[in-house]
Amino acid sequence: MSSDETPNVPTPSHSRAAVREKAQQVNAKQSRARIMRRVIIAVVAIVVVGAAGGAVAWAVGSAVSKPSLTPSNLQDDGVVVTKEDLAAARAGSASTPTPSPSTAGTPAATETASPTPDPTATAGTVDIHVYVDYLSPGASDFERANAKQLATWVDQDAATVTYHPVALLTANSNGTKYSLRAASAAACVASMQPDVFYAFNHALLIDQPKQDTDGKSDKELIDLAVSSGVKDAKGLQNCVDESTYDSWVKDVTQRAVDGPLPGSKKGALSGAPTIVVNGQVYAGSLTDAAEFSQFVLSVASDSYYGTSAPTVSPTPSPSTAK
């Protein structure tokens, strides 16, 4: 190489151009990366929004396609006891302890030496509504004391009796929601085989678990219903397992709490049991059948005469007649 040859070294202007070109390449690459990130974020957002919209549409569609179910064979959110229901219960198995008014003995809680007034002493049919929570000891006490005379009055066409399953004590069973499950199972029976409802209702109240225990399992409820006379055990199991009438039980309980109760302008459910006779709420003893019968007689007389009840000679009840 001759001494006058110029070394192969870039000039300052060439170096600056190379740096600018390199910077432009880096900026272009970063710009493309930013654009890709924005595109990805936008696509993800669209997917998320679409999925959320689909979920909302599905939920709304489900709500529309699956309305809250109401059991069949109801009147005023309750089940009316008929003579046929009583006959079916008496003809059932021994596990259904429904006494016959003509032959069975009175439960110990109802035995009394004094005669029990009979509402047939006045004309007209008495309208009785009984609101029961299947975990309420008071509901069990009332059923034990009054089941026989209620059945007698129905047989004699002296009264209509309607049972209303409600769930006020759902939180009193160690988280198993026994009150709700039992009332829902009763609704299943009323809808599927109404002539068995009375026997099942009676069995639930007589064979009652204590509060603050787990209560009966779903299987035990189904077994009790079958022993009460339900024939379609599989159908009942599906109804219970799917909690078919849970929402209905909650709704009717709230309606009763809000009031008024059937035939009553002021009455509302404040506890269980609540017994309403011709629109008047009974506030007496739950274990004294004679006291309840006297209340029914008084209300029936008031309704018939439209004034204070006249003196009516009590007639012996089937539990004391010889």
Backbone torsions as a table, in degrees:
resi	resn	phi	psi	omega
1	MET	NA	131.8	-179.3
2	SER	-76.8	158.3	-176.4
3	SER	-70.5	-16.3	-178.4
4	ASP	-95.7	3.5	178.2
5	GLU	-75.3	142.0	-179.0
6	THR	-84.4	130.8	179.8
7	PRO	-60.6	150.4	-179.4
8	ASN	-82.5	69.2	-178.4
9	VAL	-120.9	129.9	-178.2
10	PRO	-64.4	143.9	178.3
11	THR	-75.8	163.0	178.7
12	PRO	-55.6	-38.2	-178.9
13	SER	-66.3	-38.4	177.1
14	HIS	-65.0	-38.8	-179.8
15	SER	-63.7	-44.4	180.0
16	ARG	-63.3	-38.6	179.2
17	ALA	-64.9	-40.1	179.7
18	ALA	-65.0	-40.8	179.7
19	VAL	-64.2	-43.5	179.3
20	ARG	-61.8	-42.0	-179.7
21	GLU	-62.9	-41.9	179.1
22	LYS	-63.8	-42.0	179.9
23	ALA	-63.7	-40.6	178.9
24	GLN	-63.2	-39.0	178.5
25	GLN	-64.2	-42.2	179.1
26	VAL	-64.3	-44.5	179.6
27	ASN	-62.0	-41.1	179.6
28	ALA	-63.5	-40.9	179.5
29	LYS	-64.4	-43.2	179.5
30	GLN	-65.6	-37.5	178.5
31	SER	-63.5	-43.4	178.3
32	ARG	-62.4	-38.9	179.4
33	ALA	-64.6	-42.3	179.0
34	ARG	-63.2	-41.6	179.7
35	ILE	-62.9	-42.1	179.8
36	MET	-63.9	-40.8	178.8
37	ARG	-62.2	-43.0	179.8
38	ARG	-63.9	-39.8	178.6
39	VAL	-63.3	-44.2	-179.5
40	ILE	-62.9	-44.4	179.6
41	ILE	-61.5	-42.2	-180.0
42	ALA	-63.6	-42.2	179.9
43	VAL	-64.3	-44.5	179.3
44	VAL	-61.7	-42.5	179.6
45	ALA	-61.4	-42.3	179.1
46	ILE	-62.4	-41.9	179.7
47	VAL	-63.9	-44.4	-178.9
48	VAL	-63.6	-46.4	179.8
49	VAL	-62.1	-41.7	178.6
50	GLY	-62.8	-41.4	179.2
51	ALA	-65.3	-42.2	178.8
52	ALA	-63.1	-43.0	177.9
53	GLY	-61.9	-39.7	177.7
54	GLY	-64.8	-39.6	178.9
55	ALA	-64.2	-42.8	178.8
56	VAL	-63.0	-44.7	179.6
57	ALA	-61.8	-39.6	178.5
58	TRP	-65.2	-43.0	-179.6
59	ALA	-63.5	-44.5	179.3
60	VAL	-64.5	-42.7	179.0
61	GLY	-62.7	-39.0	178.9
62	SER	-65.6	-41.4	179.9
63	ALA	-63.5	-37.0	-179.7
64	VAL	-73.4	-40.0	-175.7
65	SER	-80.4	-18.8	-179.6
66	LYS	-123.0	76.5	179.8
67	PRO	-68.8	161.5	176.6
68	SER	-61.5	125.0	-174.5
69	LEU	-85.2	141.6	177.7
70	THR	-114.8	132.1	179.4
71	PRO	-62.4	154.9	174.3
72	SER	-81.3	169.1	171.6
73	ASN	65.6	38.7	179.4
74	LEU	-111.0	157.5	171.9
75	GLN	-143.4	121.4	-177.1
76	ASP	54.6	42.4	179.3
77	ASP	64.1	21.8	179.2
78	GLY	-139.1	177.0	-179.0
79	VAL	-115.4	121.0	-179.0
80	VAL	-81.5	132.6	178.2
81	VAL	-83.8	130.8	179.6
82	THR	-114.1	167.4	175.9
83	LYS	-60.0	-37.1	-179.8
84	GLU	-65.1	-37.4	177.4
85	ASP	-62.3	-42.8	179.9
86	LEU	-65.4	-41.8	179.1
87	ALA	-63.4	-40.6	179.2
88	ALA	-64.9	-38.7	179.5
89	ALA	-66.0	-41.3	-179.5
90	ARG	-68.9	-30.2	-179.6
91	ALA	-84.0	-6.1	-177.0
92	GLY	-77.4	-166.8	-176.6
93	SER	-73.9	167.8	-179.8
94	ALA	-67.2	-15.4	-179.5
95	SER	-73.3	-9.4	176.3
96	THR	-103.6	95.8	-171.9
97	PRO	-80.7	63.8	179.2
98	THR	-101.3	109.0	-175.0
99	PRO	-71.8	145.6	172.2
100	SER	-81.4	133.2	-177.1
101	PRO	-64.5	-18.0	-176.5
102	SER	-95.6	-20.7	-173.2
103	THR	-128.7	-32.8	-172.1
104	ALA	-76.9	152.5	178.1
105	GLY	-78.0	159.0	179.3
106	THR	-80.8	140.0	175.5
107	PRO	-56.3	152.1	-174.5
108	ALA	-55.9	-34.9	-176.3
109	ALA	-66.5	-18.0	-175.0
110	THR	-105.2	-3.9	-176.6
111	GLU	-68.6	131.3	-179.3
112	THR	-151.9	147.2	-178.7
113	ALA	-79.5	-21.8	-178.1
114	SER	-85.3	148.1	-179.9
115	PRO	-67.0	148.4	179.6
116	THR	-98.3	126.4	-179.9
117	PRO	-60.1	146.2	-179.5
118	ASP	-111.3	122.5	-177.6
119	PRO	-64.7	-11.4	177.6
120	THR	-71.9	-5.2	176.8
121	ALA	-65.3	-18.5	175.8
122	THR	-117.9	151.8	-179.9
123	ALA	-74.4	156.9	177.0
124	GLY	98.8	149.6	-179.7
125	THR	-92.9	132.5	-179.9
126	VAL	-85.5	137.4	-178.4
127	ASP	-102.8	111.6	-175.6
128	ILE	-116.3	127.4	176.2
129	HIS	-118.2	129.3	-178.2
130	VAL	-120.0	114.6	178.4
131	TYR	-94.4	121.2	-173.6
132	VAL	-125.5	136.5	166.2
133	ASP	-108.0	125.8	-171.7
134	TYR	-72.4	1.4	173.9
135	LEU	-111.1	4.0	-177.6
136	SER	-87.6	119.7	176.9
137	PRO	-59.8	-35.3	178.8
138	GLY	-63.7	-37.4	177.5
139	ALA	-64.4	-39.1	177.2
140	SER	-65.9	-42.8	179.1
141	ASP	-60.2	-44.8	-178.3
142	PHE	-64.2	-41.9	-179.8
143	GLU	-63.9	-43.8	179.6
144	ARG	-61.6	-40.2	-175.6
145	ALA	-78.6	-31.1	-167.5
146	ASN	-120.2	-3.6	-176.8
147	ALA	-57.0	-40.9	-175.7
148	LYS	-66.9	-47.4	-177.0
149	GLN	-73.3	-30.3	174.1
150	LEU	-62.2	-43.7	178.3
151	ALA	-62.9	-39.4	178.9
152	THR	-62.0	-44.6	-179.1
153	TRP	-64.8	-37.7	177.2
154	VAL	-65.5	-44.0	179.3
155	ASP	-61.2	-33.4	-177.4
156	GLN	-90.7	4.7	-176.7
157	ASP	59.4	25.1	178.3
158	ALA	-86.3	-20.3	-177.1
159	ALA	-152.9	152.1	165.4
160	THR	-104.5	136.5	-178.1
161	VAL	-121.8	125.2	179.9
162	THR	-123.2	125.4	176.6
163	TYR	-97.3	137.6	180.0
164	HIS	-121.4	103.2	174.7
165	PRO	-71.0	129.5	176.6
166	VAL	-133.3	170.1	-178.0
167	ALA	-132.2	88.5	177.3
168	LEU	-98.5	-19.4	-173.0
169	LEU	-113.6	32.3	-177.6
170	THR	-58.8	-31.7	-176.9
171	ALA	-84.6	2.1	-173.7
172	ASN	-105.1	35.7	-178.9
173	SER	-143.3	44.0	174.8
174	ASN	56.3	32.2	176.5
175	GLY	86.3	0.3	-178.8
176	THR	-86.3	-7.8	178.6
177	LYS	57.4	47.0	-174.6
178	TYR	-61.2	-43.8	-179.0
179	SER	-56.2	-45.5	-179.5
180	LEU	-66.2	-44.2	-177.5
181	ARG	-66.6	-40.5	-179.2
182	ALA	-67.1	-43.3	178.8
183	ALA	-65.1	-38.1	177.9
184	SER	-65.9	-39.7	176.9
185	ALA	-64.3	-39.1	177.1
186	ALA	-62.9	-37.5	177.0
187	ALA	-65.8	-37.6	176.2
188	CYS	-59.6	-45.8	-179.4
189	VAL	-64.8	-43.5	-179.8
190	ALA	-60.5	-36.9	-178.3
191	SER	-77.4	-38.0	-174.9
192	MET	-83.7	-44.3	-174.4
193	GLN	-146.4	78.4	-171.2
194	PRO	-59.4	-27.2	-179.1
195	ASP	-70.5	-10.5	179.1
196	VAL	-99.3	-11.4	-176.0
197	PHE	-56.2	-45.8	-176.4
198	TYR	-58.5	-46.1	-178.9
199	ALA	-64.0	-41.3	-179.6
200	PHE	-68.3	-43.6	177.4
201	ASN	-58.4	-44.9	179.5
202	HIS	-62.8	-44.1	-179.3
203	ALA	-64.3	-40.5	178.6
204	LEU	-61.6	-36.9	-177.8
205	LEU	-78.8	-34.2	-179.6
206	ILE	-79.0	-45.3	-179.9
207	ASP	-96.4	69.2	-170.2
208	GLN	-102.7	133.5	175.0
209	PRO	-72.1	162.4	178.0
210	LYS	-81.0	153.1	174.9
211	GLN	-64.7	154.6	-179.4
212	ASP	64.3	25.6	167.1
213	THR	-119.8	174.4	-178.5
214	ASP	-69.6	-20.5	-174.5
215	GLY	74.0	-170.7	179.6
216	LYS	-76.8	146.4	173.8
217	SER	-76.0	168.6	176.8
218	ASP	-59.2	-39.5	179.6
219	LYS	-63.7	-40.1	179.4
220	GLU	-67.2	-36.5	176.0
221	LEU	-63.2	-43.1	179.5
222	ILE	-64.7	-43.8	179.0
223	ASP	-61.2	-40.1	179.5
224	LEU	-66.0	-38.7	178.3
225	ALA	-65.8	-40.8	179.0
226	VAL	-65.0	-42.0	178.6
227	SER	-67.9	-20.5	177.1
228	SER	-83.6	-11.8	175.9
229	GLY	129.8	-3.0	178.7
230	VAL	-65.7	131.3	-176.5
231	LYS	-95.4	-34.3	-176.7
232	ASP	-93.4	79.1	-177.3
233	ALA	-63.9	-37.8	-179.2
234	LYS	-66.2	-44.6	178.2
235	GLY	-62.8	-39.5	178.4
236	LEU	-65.5	-40.8	178.7
237	GLN	-60.1	-43.3	178.2
238	ASN	-61.6	-42.8	-179.3
239	CYS	-62.7	-42.6	-179.0
240	VAL	-72.5	-46.6	-177.5
241	ASP	-61.3	-34.6	-178.3
242	GLU	-88.0	4.3	179.9
243	SER	50.1	45.2	-170.7
244	THR	-55.9	-39.8	-173.1
245	TYR	-112.9	17.7	178.0
246	ASP	-59.0	-45.9	-178.7
247	SER	-63.8	-38.8	178.9
248	TRP	-63.1	-43.5	179.6
249	VAL	-59.9	-43.8	178.4
250	LYS	-61.9	-41.3	-178.5
251	ASP	-65.4	-46.3	-176.9
252	VAL	-70.1	-32.1	176.3
253	THR	-63.6	-44.4	179.8
254	GLN	-66.1	-39.3	178.0
255	ARG	-61.5	-40.7	-179.9
256	ALA	-68.5	-38.0	178.0
257	VAL	-65.7	-39.5	179.2
258	ASP	-70.6	-31.6	-179.6
259	GLY	70.9	176.0	-5.2
260	PRO	-78.5	159.1	176.7
261	LEU	-77.4	158.7	-177.1
262	PRO	-51.7	127.3	178.1
263	GLY	78.4	-0.1	-177.9
264	SER	-119.4	135.8	179.9
265	LYS	-85.0	-23.3	-175.4
266	LYS	-121.1	-24.4	-172.5
267	GLY	-63.0	142.3	175.9
268	ALA	-144.9	156.6	-177.6
269	LEU	-77.2	120.3	178.0
270	SER	-120.8	-6.8	179.3
271	GLY	-176.0	172.8	179.3
272	ALA	-127.4	134.5	4.0
273	PRO	-83.3	156.8	167.7
274	THR	-122.2	126.1	-177.6
275	ILE	-116.6	125.9	-178.0
276	VAL	-118.2	124.1	-179.1
277	VAL	-118.3	114.9	-177.3
278	ASN	48.8	40.2	176.6
279	GLY	87.3	-5.8	-179.3
280	GLN	-104.2	132.3	-177.7
281	VAL	-81.8	128.4	179.0
282	TYR	-78.2	130.8	-178.1
283	ALA	-121.9	15.6	-176.9
284	GLY	-91.0	-162.1	-177.8
285	SER	-67.0	140.4	177.6
286	LEU	-87.4	-11.3	-176.4
287	THR	-112.1	-1.3	-177.9
288	ASP	-107.2	100.6	-177.7
289	ALA	-64.1	-36.1	-179.0
290	ALA	-65.4	-39.9	179.4
291	GLU	-65.2	-42.5	178.8
292	PHE	-66.0	-40.6	179.3
293	SER	-62.8	-39.0	178.2
294	GLN	-64.3	-39.0	177.0
295	PHE	-63.0	-44.2	179.4
296	VAL	-62.0	-43.6	179.4
297	LEU	-61.4	-42.9	-179.6
298	SER	-64.5	-44.8	179.7
299	VAL	-65.2	-41.1	179.5
300	ALA	-62.9	-39.9	179.1
301	SER	-65.9	-43.3	178.1
302	ASP	-59.7	-42.6	-178.0
303	SER	-67.3	-37.7	-176.2
304	TYR	-74.8	-45.5	-175.8
305	TYR	-90.1	-18.1	179.8
306	GLY	74.6	7.9	179.0
307	THR	-138.8	-171.6	175.8
308	SER	-59.8	144.2	-174.5
309	ALA	-65.9	133.1	174.3
310	PRO	-73.1	168.6	178.8
311	THR	-72.3	124.6	-179.6
312	VAL	-122.7	129.5	179.6
313	SER	-70.1	124.7	-179.6
314	PRO	-67.5	145.6	175.8
315	THR	-107.3	147.4	-179.3
316	PRO	-61.5	140.1	176.6
317	SER	-80.0	163.1	177.8
318	PRO	-57.8	-22.1	-177.9
319	SER	-75.4	-19.7	-177.7
320	THR	-117.1	-12.2	-179.7
321	ALA	-67.1	145.1	179.7
322	LYS	-112.1	NA	NA
